[in-house]
């Protein structure tokens, strides 16, 4: 398999073997963290370090804001990135 940078700054895979094609086609399903809380925590971690010294109310507000405003976009971007290889 070769990864080639095009003049328009995009990338193209060429000389992809059948095995490599099969592996690439299974990427979206293989990378789906659904049902694995540990994978979800790794992909979308809290912005607050476990040992951060923030009072409980601020921590709660930050966590809720993160989950409401940031995390949905992260999830969407991750899904879009996985599906980009199908184009």
Secondary structure by P-SEA (a helix, b strand, c coil): cbbbbccccbbbbccccaaaaaaaaaccccccccccaaaaaaaccccccccccccaaaaaaaaaaaacccaaaaaaaaaaaaacccc
